[in-house]
Amino acid sequence: MSGDHIQQYGSGNIGRAEHTGSGDIVAGGKTVGVTVADPAVKALLDEIAKLRPHLDQDDRAQVDAAAESIAEETSPERRRTFVQRVTGIATLVGEVGLPVVTAAKALLSG
């Protein structure tokens, strides 16, 4: 007889998850376990999280990848590229993306 053997370790672990669509299975957000020391980065990531439900699948995947890089990147020059990618998508979404653009401007000017 065969069956699944599942071991769970660490915080944020959801155990076994099956997914037949596209995209990621996420428990608690894409940046689970990442500690963000810069309050401007945290503010931007919070606004990005609020924007996610308003995006289509392709834009959400691009924003998620950029947000993860923003959270992990320590070089201001490299972080700027990811912030610009997110703000471009946020701008195209319209008024709902304005808080992301505002938080991005605060991060880049600080």
N, CA, C and O atoms as CSV, one atom per row, in Angstrom:
chain,resi,resn,atom,element,x,y,z
A,1,MET,N,N,0.842,-1.168,0.000
A,1,MET,CA,C,0.000,0.000,0.000
A,1,MET,C,C,0.893,1.239,0.000
A,1,MET,O,O,1.889,1.278,0.723
A,2,SER,N,N,0.562,2.223,-0.776
A,2,SER,CA,C,1.372,3.432,-0.823
A,2,SER,C,C,0.548,4.617,-0.336
A,2,SER,O,O,-0.682,4.575,-0.307
A,3,GLY,N,N,1.251,5.661,0.041
A,3,GLY,CA,C,0.579,6.867,0.515
A,3,GLY,C,C,1.568,7.999,0.622
A,3,GLY,O,O,2.764,7.831,0.383
A,4,ASP,N,N,1.059,9.135,0.978
A,4,ASP,CA,C,1.919,10.304,1.111
A,4,ASP,C,C,2.541,10.328,2.496
A,4,ASP,O,O,1.901,9.981,3.488
A,5,HIS,N,N,3.777,10.736,2.544
A,5,HIS,CA,C,4.463,10.962,3.803
A,5,HIS,C,C,4.844,12.429,3.821
A,5,HIS,O,O,5.629,12.877,2.986
A,6,ILE,N,N,4.296,13.184,4.765
A,6,ILE,CA,C,4.496,14.627,4.803
A,6,ILE,C,C,5.154,15.011,6.115
A,6,ILE,O,O,4.683,14.636,7.189
A,7,GLN,N,N,6.258,15.767,6.024
A,7,GLN,CA,C,6.904,16.316,7.199
A,7,GLN,C,C,6.865,17.829,7.088
A,7,GLN,O,O,7.176,18.384,6.034
A,8,GLN,N,N,6.484,18.500,8.166
A,8,GLN,CA,C,6.394,19.949,8.161
A,8,GLN,C,C,7.443,20.532,9.094
A,8,GLN,O,O,7.607,20.077,10.226
A,9,TYR,N,N,8.156,21.550,8.603
A,9,TYR,CA,C,9.174,22.215,9.386
A,9,TYR,C,C,9.070,23.721,9.167
A,9,TYR,O,O,8.744,24.171,8.069
A,10,GLY,N,N,9.343,24.485,10.194
A,10,GLY,CA,C,9.461,25.936,10.056
A,10,GLY,C,C,8.143,26.681,10.108
A,10,GLY,O,O,7.072,26.105,9.922
A,11,SER,N,N,8.247,27.973,10.364
A,11,SER,CA,C,7.050,28.807,10.430
A,11,SER,C,C,6.523,29.061,9.030
A,11,SER,O,O,7.293,29.125,8.072
A,12,GLY,N,N,5.222,29.206,8.911
A,12,GLY,CA,C,4.604,29.480,7.629
A,12,GLY,C,C,4.395,28.239,6.775
A,12,GLY,O,O,3.926,28.354,5.642
A,13,ASN,N,N,4.726,27.061,7.281
A,13,ASN,CA,C,4.571,25.837,6.521
A,13,ASN,C,C,3.099,25.457,6.480
A,13,ASN,O,O,2.429,25.426,7.512
A,14,ILE,N,N,2.602,25.169,5.286
A,14,ILE,CA,C,1.194,24.809,5.165
A,14,ILE,C,C,0.994,23.329,4.934
A,14,ILE,O,O,-0.134,22.883,4.725
A,15,GLY,N,N,2.081,22.549,4.969
A,15,GLY,CA,C,1.950,21.122,4.759
A,15,GLY,C,C,1.796,20.798,3.288
A,15,GLY,O,O,2.439,21.416,2.440
A,16,ARG,N,N,0.957,19.843,2.987
A,16,ARG,CA,C,0.761,19.434,1.601
A,16,ARG,C,C,-0.291,20.326,0.971
A,16,ARG,O,O,-1.359,20.548,1.540
A,17,ALA,N,N,0.018,20.827,-0.190
A,17,ALA,CA,C,-0.924,21.665,-0.924
A,17,ALA,C,C,-0.904,21.256,-2.383
A,17,ALA,O,O,0.162,21.135,-2.988
A,18,GLU,N,N,-2.068,21.046,-2.940
A,18,GLU,CA,C,-2.170,20.698,-4.348
A,18,GLU,C,C,-2.710,21.900,-5.099
A,18,GLU,O,O,-3.580,22.624,-4.615
A,19,HIS,N,N,-2.172,22.092,-6.294
A,19,HIS,CA,C,-2.553,23.248,-7.088
A,19,HIS,C,C,-2.571,22.819,-8.546
A,19,HIS,O,O,-1.559,22.350,-9.067
A,20,THR,N,N,-3.698,22.974,-9.200
A,20,THR,CA,C,-3.785,22.557,-10.596
A,20,THR,C,C,-3.791,23.727,-11.556
A,20,THR,O,O,-3.682,23.528,-12.766
A,21,GLY,N,N,-3.918,24.951,-11.046
A,21,GLY,CA,C,-3.908,26.134,-11.902
A,21,GLY,C,C,-2.496,26.629,-12.110
A,21,GLY,O,O,-1.532,25.871,-12.012
A,22,SER,N,N,-2.389,27.912,-12.398
A,22,SER,CA,C,-1.058,28.485,-12.537
A,22,SER,C,C,-0.841,29.484,-11.424
A,22,SER,O,O,-1.797,29.912,-10.777
A,23,GLY,N,N,0.397,29.860,-11.192
A,23,GLY,CA,C,0.713,30.767,-10.091
A,23,GLY,C,C,1.224,29.992,-8.902
A,23,GLY,O,O,1.361,28.769,-8.945
A,24,ASP,N,N,1.503,30.719,-7.844
A,24,ASP,CA,C,2.085,30.116,-6.655
A,24,ASP,C,C,1.022,29.837,-5.608
A,24,ASP,O,O,-0.014,30.502,-5.559
A,25,ILE,N,N,1.293,28.847,-4.775
A,25,ILE,CA,C,0.504,28.636,-3.574
A,25,ILE,C,C,1.199,29.434,-2.492
A,25,ILE,O,O,2.380,29.215,-2.220
A,26,VAL,N,N,0.491,30.348,-1.877
A,26,VAL,CA,C,1.115,31.256,-0.930
A,26,VAL,C,C,0.344,31.219,0.381
A,26,VAL,O,O,-0.878,31.371,0.394
A,27,ALA,N,N,1.057,31.017,1.477
A,27,ALA,CA,C,0.441,31.062,2.801
A,27,ALA,C,C,0.969,32.299,3.509
A,27,ALA,O,O,2.126,32.322,3.929
A,28,GLY,N,N,0.153,33.312,3.645
A,28,GLY,CA,C,0.551,34.493,4.386
A,28,GLY,C,C,1.272,35.538,3.571
A,28,GLY,O,O,1.765,36.511,4.141
A,29,GLY,N,N,1.357,35.382,2.264
A,29,GLY,CA,C,2.008,36.390,1.433
A,29,GLY,C,C,3.326,35.901,0.887
A,29,GLY,O,O,3.909,34.946,1.400
A,30,LYS,N,N,3.793,36.559,-0.155
A,30,LYS,CA,C,5.015,36.137,-0.824
A,30,LYS,C,C,6.270,36.402,-0.015
A,30,LYS,O,O,7.303,35.784,-0.272
A,31,THR,N,N,6.211,37.297,0.949
A,31,THR,CA,C,7.422,37.654,1.680
A,31,THR,C,C,7.411,37.089,3.093
A,31,THR,O,O,7.983,37.688,4.004
A,32,VAL,N,N,6.765,35.942,3.285
A,32,VAL,CA,C,6.728,35.306,4.591
A,32,VAL,C,C,8.144,34.976,5.025
A,32,VAL,O,O,8.910,34.390,4.260
A,33,GLY,N,N,8.493,35.342,6.235
A,33,GLY,CA,C,9.799,35.016,6.778
A,33,GLY,C,C,10.868,36.045,6.472
A,33,GLY,O,O,11.971,35.965,7.013
A,34,VAL,N,N,10.566,37.012,5.616
A,34,VAL,CA,C,11.529,38.064,5.293
A,34,VAL,C,C,11.316,39.220,6.257
A,34,VAL,O,O,10.216,39.764,6.351
A,35,THR,N,N,12.357,39.589,6.965
A,35,THR,CA,C,12.279,40.706,7.887
A,35,THR,C,C,12.716,41.961,7.148
A,35,THR,O,O,13.811,42.025,6.589
A,36,VAL,N,N,11.834,42.958,7.158
A,36,VAL,CA,C,12.127,44.201,6.454
A,36,VAL,C,C,12.407,45.274,7.493
A,36,VAL,O,O,11.520,45.656,8.257
A,37,ALA,N,N,13.645,45.760,7.518
A,37,ALA,CA,C,14.054,46.752,8.514
A,37,ALA,C,C,13.675,48.165,8.099
A,37,ALA,O,O,13.354,48.987,8.956
A,38,ASP,N,N,13.702,48.464,6.816
A,38,ASP,CA,C,13.421,49.802,6.317
A,38,ASP,C,C,11.911,50.046,6.301
A,38,ASP,O,O,11.185,49.333,5.609
A,39,PRO,N,N,11.423,51.045,7.055
A,39,PRO,CA,C,9.980,51.298,7.095
A,39,PRO,C,C,9.402,51.695,5.736
A,39,PRO,O,O,8.238,51.404,5.459
A,40,ALA,N,N,10.185,52.351,4.890
A,40,ALA,CA,C,9.705,52.729,3.561
A,40,ALA,C,C,9.512,51.501,2.675
A,40,ALA,O,O,8.574,51.446,1.880
A,41,VAL,N,N,10.395,50.522,2.812
A,41,VAL,CA,C,10.246,49.274,2.060
A,41,VAL,C,C,9.012,48.529,2.557
A,41,VAL,O,O,8.226,48.024,1.756
A,42,LYS,N,N,8.841,48.459,3.862
A,42,LYS,CA,C,7.668,47.790,4.436
A,42,LYS,C,C,6.383,48.456,3.976
A,42,LYS,O,O,5.419,47.768,3.638
A,43,ALA,N,N,6.352,49.791,3.956
A,43,ALA,CA,C,5.160,50.516,3.509
A,43,ALA,C,C,4.836,50.172,2.056
A,43,ALA,O,O,3.673,49.972,1.707
A,44,LEU,N,N,5.858,50.105,1.217
A,44,LEU,CA,C,5.637,49.753,-0.189
A,44,LEU,C,C,5.120,48.329,-0.313
A,44,LEU,O,O,4.180,48.078,-1.068
A,45,LEU,N,N,5.713,47.398,0.410
A,45,LEU,CA,C,5.268,46.007,0.343
A,45,LEU,C,C,3.832,45.858,0.838
A,45,LEU,O,O,3.071,45.051,0.303
A,46,ASP,N,N,3.459,46.633,1.856
A,46,ASP,CA,C,2.075,46.606,2.351
A,46,ASP,C,C,1.105,47.096,1.280
A,46,ASP,O,O,0.037,46.512,1.093
A,47,GLU,N,N,1.473,48.163,0.580
A,47,GLU,CA,C,0.610,48.697,-0.481
A,47,GLU,C,C,0.538,47.734,-1.669
A,47,GLU,O,O,-0.511,47.599,-2.300
A,48,ILE,N,N,1.643,47.072,-1.967
A,48,ILE,CA,C,1.644,46.071,-3.037
A,48,ILE,C,C,0.686,44.933,-2.692
A,48,ILE,O,O,-0.045,44.451,-3.557
A,49,ALA,N,N,0.688,44.508,-1.441
A,49,ALA,CA,C,-0.220,43.436,-1.006
A,49,ALA,C,C,-1.678,43.835,-1.198
A,49,ALA,O,O,-2.509,43.007,-1.572
A,50,LYS,N,N,-1.986,45.097,-0.943
A,50,LYS,CA,C,-3.364,45.589,-1.132
A,50,LYS,C,C,-3.735,45.671,-2.617
A,50,LYS,O,O,-4.907,45.546,-2.973
A,51,LEU,N,N,-2.744,45.878,-3.475
A,51,LEU,CA,C,-2.982,45.998,-4.911
A,51,LEU,C,C,-3.226,44.645,-5.574
A,51,LEU,O,O,-3.964,44.561,-6.555
A,52,ARG,N,N,-2.623,43.603,-5.057
A,52,ARG,CA,C,-2.648,42.279,-5.688
A,52,ARG,C,C,-4.034,41.808,-6.142
A,52,ARG,O,O,-4.153,41.307,-7.260
A,53,PRO,N,N,-5.097,41.946,-5.319
A,53,PRO,CA,C,-6.409,41.452,-5.765
A,53,PRO,C,C,-6.960,42.171,-7.000
A,53,PRO,O,O,-7.870,41.662,-7.655
A,54,HIS,N,N,-6.426,43.327,-7.317
A,54,HIS,CA,C,-6.914,44.111,-8.445
A,54,HIS,C,C,-6.170,43.817,-9.742
A,54,HIS,O,O,-6.452,44.424,-10.775
A,55,LEU,N,N,-5.222,42.887,-9.688
A,55,LEU,CA,C,-4.384,42.580,-10.847
A,55,LEU,C,C,-4.813,41.288,-11.509
A,55,LEU,O,O,-5.353,40.390,-10.862
A,56,ASP,N,N,-4.565,41.204,-12.816
A,56,ASP,CA,C,-4.792,39.925,-13.479
A,56,ASP,C,C,-3.627,38.988,-13.141
A,56,ASP,O,O,-2.648,39.391,-12.512
A,57,GLN,N,N,-3.752,37.770,-13.559
A,57,GLN,CA,C,-2.788,36.731,-13.173
A,57,GLN,C,C,-1.359,37.069,-13.618
A,57,GLN,O,O,-0.419,36.889,-12.843
A,58,ASP,N,N,-1.187,37.547,-14.833
A,58,ASP,CA,C,0.158,37.849,-15.335
A,58,ASP,C,C,0.790,39.014,-14.582
A,58,ASP,O,O,1.953,38.947,-14.185
A,59,ASP,N,N,0.015,40.088,-14.387
A,59,ASP,CA,C,0.541,41.240,-13.655
A,59,ASP,C,C,0.850,40.880,-12.209
A,59,ASP,O,O,1.844,41.342,-11.649
A,60,ARG,N,N,-0.003,40.055,-11.603
A,60,ARG,CA,C,0.221,39.642,-10.217
A,60,ARG,C,C,1.529,38.867,-10.093
A,60,ARG,O,O,2.277,39.058,-9.134
A,61,ALA,N,N,1.804,37.996,-11.057
A,61,ALA,CA,C,3.044,37.214,-11.024
A,61,ALA,C,C,4.261,38.134,-11.135
A,61,ALA,O,O,5.255,37.940,-10.436
A,62,GLN,N,N,4.181,39.132,-12.013
A,62,GLN,CA,C,5.301,40.076,-12.158
A,62,GLN,C,C,5.488,40.916,-10.904
A,62,GLN,O,O,6.616,41.143,-10.466
A,63,VAL,N,N,4.382,41.378,-10.324
A,63,VAL,CA,C,4.458,42.189,-9.099
A,63,VAL,C,C,4.988,41.356,-7.944
A,63,VAL,O,O,5.789,41.845,-7.147
A,64,ASP,N,N,4.555,40.112,-7.841
A,64,ASP,CA,C,5.038,39.238,-6.765
A,64,ASP,C,C,6.545,39.029,-6.862
A,64,ASP,O,O,7.249,39.094,-5.854
A,65,ALA,N,N,7.039,38.781,-8.066
A,65,ALA,CA,C,8.473,38.572,-8.247
A,65,ALA,C,C,9.247,39.834,-7.895
A,65,ALA,O,O,10.280,39.771,-7.230
A,66,ALA,N,N,8.747,40.974,-8.343
A,66,ALA,CA,C,9.422,42.241,-8.044
A,66,ALA,C,C,9.362,42.553,-6.552
A,66,ALA,O,O,10.342,43.035,-5.983
A,67,ALA,N,N,8.226,42.285,-5.912
A,67,ALA,CA,C,8.087,42.557,-4.474
A,67,ALA,C,C,9.063,41.713,-3.663
A,67,ALA,O,O,9.658,42.195,-2.699
A,68,GLU,N,N,9.222,40.469,-4.050
A,68,GLU,CA,C,10.174,39.599,-3.352
A,68,GLU,C,C,11.591,40.147,-3.487
A,68,GLU,O,O,12.361,40.134,-2.527
A,69,SER,N,N,11.930,40.626,-4.675
A,69,SER,CA,C,13.251,41.202,-4.907
A,69,SER,C,C,13.436,42.511,-4.145
A,69,SER,O,O,14.524,42.786,-3.639
A,70,ILE,N,N,12.385,43.316,-4.063
A,70,ILE,CA,C,12.441,44.565,-3.298
A,70,ILE,C,C,12.726,44.260,-1.835
A,70,ILE,O,O,13.528,44.944,-1.199
A,71,ALA,N,N,12.077,43.242,-1.304
A,71,ALA,CA,C,12.243,42.881,0.108
A,71,ALA,C,C,13.651,42.385,0.402
A,71,ALA,O,O,14.177,42.620,1.490
A,72,GLU,N,N,14.262,41.702,-0.555
A,72,GLU,CA,C,15.562,41.073,-0.322
A,72,GLU,C,C,16.748,41.924,-0.761
A,72,GLU,O,O,17.857,41.740,-0.259
A,73,GLU,N,N,16.533,42.837,-1.677
A,73,GLU,CA,C,17.633,43.615,-2.268
A,73,GLU,C,C,18.171,44.647,-1.289
A,73,GLU,O,O,17.402,45.342,-0.626
A,74,THR,N,N,19.487,44.745,-1.200
A,74,THR,CA,C,20.121,45.733,-0.320
A,74,THR,C,C,20.736,46.890,-1.089
A,74,THR,O,O,21.014,47.939,-0.507
A,75,SER,N,N,20.952,46.721,-2.369
A,75,SER,CA,C,21.521,47.784,-3.193
A,75,SER,C,C,20.408,48.731,-3.657
A,75,SER,O,O,19.480,48.296,-4.339
A,76,PRO,N,N,20.486,50.013,-3.297
A,76,PRO,CA,C,19.445,50.964,-3.722
A,76,PRO,C,C,19.301,51.053,-5.242
A,76,PRO,O,O,18.193,51.239,-5.745
A,77,GLU,N,N,20.393,50.923,-5.967
A,77,GLU,CA,C,20.333,51.009,-7.427
A,77,GLU,C,C,19.572,49.822,-8.021
A,77,GLU,O,O,18.744,49.993,-8.915
A,78,ARG,N,N,19.852,48.648,-7.530
A,78,ARG,CA,C,19.158,47.447,-8.038
A,78,ARG,C,C,17.711,47.422,-7.571
A,78,ARG,O,O,16.824,47.012,-8.320
A,79,ARG,N,N,17.464,47.860,-6.333
A,79,ARG,CA,C,16.097,47.897,-5.821
A,79,ARG,C,C,15.236,48.828,-6.680
A,79,ARG,O,O,14.062,48.548,-6.924
A,80,ARG,N,N,15.825,49.932,-7.135
A,80,ARG,CA,C,15.102,50.918,-7.944
A,80,ARG,C,C,14.475,50.274,-9.190
A,80,ARG,O,O,13.350,50.609,-9.560
A,81,THR,N,N,15.193,49.362,-9.828
A,81,THR,CA,C,14.681,48.676,-11.020
A,81,THR,C,C,13.405,47.908,-10.699
A,81,THR,O,O,12.438,47.961,-11.458
A,82,PHE,N,N,13.401,47.198,-9.581
A,82,PHE,CA,C,12.223,46.418,-9.190
A,82,PHE,C,C,11.062,47.338,-8.800
A,82,PHE,O,O,9.905,47.054,-9.110
A,83,VAL,N,N,11.380,48.437,-8.121
A,83,VAL,CA,C,10.344,49.402,-7.731
A,83,VAL,C,C,9.718,50.005,-8.985
A,83,VAL,O,O,8.499,50.173,-9.044
A,84,GLN,N,N,10.516,50.327,-9.967
A,84,GLN,CA,C,9.988,50.895,-11.208
A,84,GLN,C,C,9.088,49.898,-11.941
A,84,GLN,O,O,8.086,50.292,-12.539
A,85,ARG,N,N,9.433,48.640,-11.899
A,85,ARG,CA,C,8.595,47.613,-12.528
A,85,ARG,C,C,7.216,47.569,-11.857
A,85,ARG,O,O,6.190,47.504,-12.535
A,86,VAL,N,N,7.203,47.605,-10.541
A,86,VAL,CA,C,5.933,47.567,-9.803
A,86,VAL,C,C,5.113,48.828,-10.060
A,86,VAL,O,O,3.906,48.746,-10.288
A,87,THR,N,N,5.757,49.989,-10.026
A,87,THR,CA,C,5.018,51.239,-10.206
A,87,THR,C,C,4.472,51.367,-11.625
A,87,THR,O,O,3.432,51.992,-11.832
A,88,GLY,N,N,5.150,50.790,-12.589
A,88,GLY,CA,C,4.622,50.788,-13.949
A,88,GLY,C,C,3.304,50.050,-14.033
A,88,GLY,O,O,2.354,50.531,-14.649
A,89,ILE,N,N,3.244,48.897,-13.424
A,89,ILE,CA,C,2.005,48.115,-13.402
A,89,ILE,C,C,0.946,48.836,-12.576
A,89,ILE,O,O,-0.216,48.893,-12.976
A,90,ALA,N,N,1.333,49.387,-11.430
A,90,ALA,CA,C,0.381,50.098,-10.570
A,90,ALA,C,C,-0.220,51.306,-11.290
A,90,ALA,O,O,-1.401,51.609,-11.121
A,91,THR,N,N,0.581,51.983,-12.079
A,91,THR,CA,C,0.093,53.137,-12.829
A,91,THR,C,C,-0.947,52.718,-13.862
A,91,THR,O,O,-1.950,53.407,-14.049
A,92,LEU,N,N,-0.716,51.608,-14.523
A,92,LEU,CA,C,-1.649,51.134,-15.540
A,92,LEU,C,C,-2.983,50.684,-14.943
A,92,LEU,O,O,-4.007,50.718,-15.626
A,93,VAL,N,N,-2.981,50.270,-13.697
A,93,VAL,CA,C,-4.212,49.823,-13.043
A,93,VAL,C,C,-5.133,51.009,-12.763
A,93,VAL,O,O,-6.354,50.863,-12.712
A,94,GLY,N,N,-4.535,52.177,-12.584
A,94,GLY,CA,C,-5.348,53.377,-12.363
A,94,GLY,C,C,-5.325,53.824,-10.921
A,94,GLY,O,O,-4.322,53.670,-10.223
A,95,GLU,N,N,-6.428,54.372,-10.486
A,95,GLU,CA,C,-6.525,54.987,-9.159
A,95,GLU,C,C,-6.194,54.021,-8.025
A,95,GLU,O,O,-5.613,54.424,-7.017
A,96,VAL,N,N,-6.556,52.767,-8.181
A,96,VAL,CA,C,-6.282,51.781,-7.131
A,96,VAL,C,C,-4.780,51.559,-6.944
A,96,VAL,O,O,-4.352,51.106,-5.883
A,97,GLY,N,N,-3.979,51.873,-7.961
A,97,GLY,CA,C,-2.534,51.722,-7.866
A,97,GLY,C,C,-1.808,52.929,-7.304
A,97,GLY,O,O,-0.604,52.871,-7.055
A,98,LEU,N,N,-2.537,54.034,-7.099
A,98,LEU,CA,C,-1.919,55.269,-6.623
A,98,LEU,C,C,-1.184,55.123,-5.289
A,98,LEU,O,O,-0.093,55.678,-5.157
A,99,PRO,N,N,-1.721,54.402,-4.287
A,99,PRO,CA,C,-0.968,54.236,-3.031
A,99,PRO,C,C,0.383,53.534,-3.228
A,99,PRO,O,O,1.333,53.824,-2.501
A,100,VAL,N,N,0.480,52.627,-4.188
A,100,VAL,CA,C,1.751,51.959,-4.479
A,100,VAL,C,C,2.734,52.967,-5.057
A,100,VAL,O,O,3.904,52.990,-4.676
A,101,VAL,N,N,2.259,53.797,-5.973
A,101,VAL,CA,C,3.122,54.814,-6.587
A,101,VAL,C,C,3.616,55.796,-5.527
A,101,VAL,O,O,4.790,56.167,-5.522
A,102,THR,N,N,2.726,56.216,-4.632
A,102,THR,CA,C,3.100,57.142,-3.562
A,102,THR,C,C,4.144,56.527,-2.635
A,102,THR,O,O,5.124,57.181,-2.279
A,103,ALA,N,N,3.935,55.270,-2.244
A,103,ALA,CA,C,4.903,54.586,-1.369
A,103,ALA,C,C,6.242,54.385,-2.082
A,103,ALA,O,O,7.300,54.474,-1.459
A,104,ALA,N,N,6.194,54.116,-3.374
A,104,ALA,CA,C,7.420,53.937,-4.160
A,104,ALA,C,C,8.203,55.237,-4.234
A,104,ALA,O,O,9.426,55.238,-4.100
A,105,LYS,N,N,7.498,56.348,-4.449
A,105,LYS,CA,C,8.174,57.649,-4.493
A,105,LYS,C,C,8.839,57.959,-3.150
A,105,LYS,O,O,9.955,58.478,-3.108
A,106,ALA,N,N,8.153,57.641,-2.066
A,106,ALA,CA,C,8.721,57.872,-0.727
A,106,ALA,C,C,9.982,57.041,-0.518
A,106,ALA,O,O,10.960,57.523,0.055
A,107,LEU,N,N,9.961,55.819,-0.973
A,107,LEU,CA,C,11.127,54.938,-0.839
A,107,LEU,C,C,12.297,55.454,-1.674
A,107,LEU,O,O,13.426,55.523,-1.187
A,108,LEU,N,N,12.034,55.809,-2.907
A,108,LEU,CA,C,13.110,56.223,-3.805
A,108,LEU,C,C,13.668,57.594,-3.461
A,108,LEU,O,O,14.825,57.885,-3.765
A,109,SER,N,N,12.863,58.436,-2.835
A,109,SER,CA,C,13.365,59.782,-2.498
A,109,SER,C,C,14.048,59.804,-1.139
A,109,SER,O,O,14.735,60.768,-0.799
A,110,GLY,N,N,13.862,58.750,-0.367
A,110,GLY,CA,C,14.425,58.714,0.990
A,110,GLY,C,C,15.767,58.197,1.032
A,110,GLY,O,O,16.362,58.110,2.106
